[in-house]
Amino acid sequence: MKKIKKHYLPDMPHAELPSQNQVIKDVDVETVLSKAAGLLKCDLKLFRESSRITKSTKIDRDLLIYIAWQLGVTTNQEIGEKFGLGYSAVSQRVKIIKEMLKKDKGLERKYRQIKSLIKI
């Protein structure tokens, strides 16, 4: 990954291309997810091990999946492995949470707060 970054990305990211900024910084997804899970007061281990979770817990899990997906440093398969899901389920959960964020202002506020506190 570092070799690809060095070859294809400029030394300084272009100000109008946020995706370059995102790719340039090295992000540890596990650390980000741990911090976000702590803020949501949920257990990542539960998501990996439990086949059924409650509706409120599912929203928190989906929010964590969305945060990991938005970082853009791992594949859907890798994200799915962290949550005990397949790659296509990750795509579906991202799609669902995107729609929920548009409609539910409380959830959007929660997401923005988490994002600002863990500095992603």
N, C-alpha and C positions, 0 to 999 in steps of 0.2 A: 504494500500500500504506500509506504513512504517513497519507494522508487517511482511509482506512478505519479504521486503528488509532486515530487521534485521535477519530473519530466514535463508534466502537462499544466501545472499551475504556476502562475507568476509569483515572484517573490512577495509582492504586495498585492493583496486581493483588490479587485476593482470595487469601488464604493457602491456602485449600482447593481452589483451581482451578489446578493446575500448568500447564494449557494456556494460561492467561492469562499466566503468568510467561514461558512459552516464546515466545509471540507478541510480547510487549512488547519483549523484547530484540532488537536488530538483530544478526543473525548472518550472517557471511559464510561461506557454505557451502564455497566454494573454499578458504578458509583452514583451516577445520575439517578438510576432507578431506585437505589437504596435510599438516597436522600428524599426523592419524591414519595416513595412508599412511607417513609417516616413522617413526612408532612401530612400524608393522607391517613396516617395511623392504620395502615394495612400491612399484611404479612406476605412478602413475595413467595415465601416457602409454601404458603397455603395455595397460591395460584398454581404452583408447579405440581403439587401433590394431590389436590382435590379435583375430583371429576365434576362436582357440582358446587356452585357458589351462589350466594344470595344476589338478588337484583342490585342492591346498593353496592355490594362488593364487586359485582360485575362492572358497574360504571367506573369504579376506582381502577379496576384492572385494565379496562379499556382505555382509560386516561393514561395509565402508565405505558400501555402499548403504543398509544399515539405519541407520547413524548419520545419514546425510543425510536419510533419510526421517523419522527420529524428531525431527529438528530442527523439522520442520513448517513450514518457510519456503519450500519449493519444491514444485513439482508432480512427480508421477512422470515426466512427460515430460521435465522439465528435468533430473532426476536421471539418467534414461536417456541423455540426450544427453552427460552427463559420462562415461558408461561405455560408450557405443556400443551401448546397448540401447533397446528400445521401452518405452513406459510399462507395458504389461501384463507384460513381463519383470521390471520393477522390482517390481511387486506380487507376482509369484511368488517372486522372490528374498527379499523381505521376509518372506513367509509361511514359506519354508523356513528362513531364519535364525532366526526366532522359535522354531520348533520345535527347532532345533538348540541354541539357548541354554537351552531348558528341560531338554534331555537331557544336554548336554555341559558339565560343570562347568568344565572347562579353558577352553573357549571363552567361557563366561559370565565367568570370572575375567579373561580377556584383554579382553573387552568393557568390563567395569567399570573395569579399569585404564586403558584408552584414554580412556574417558569422564571419569574423574577427572583425568587428566593434561592433557586439552585443555579441561577445564572447560565441558562442555555440560550 
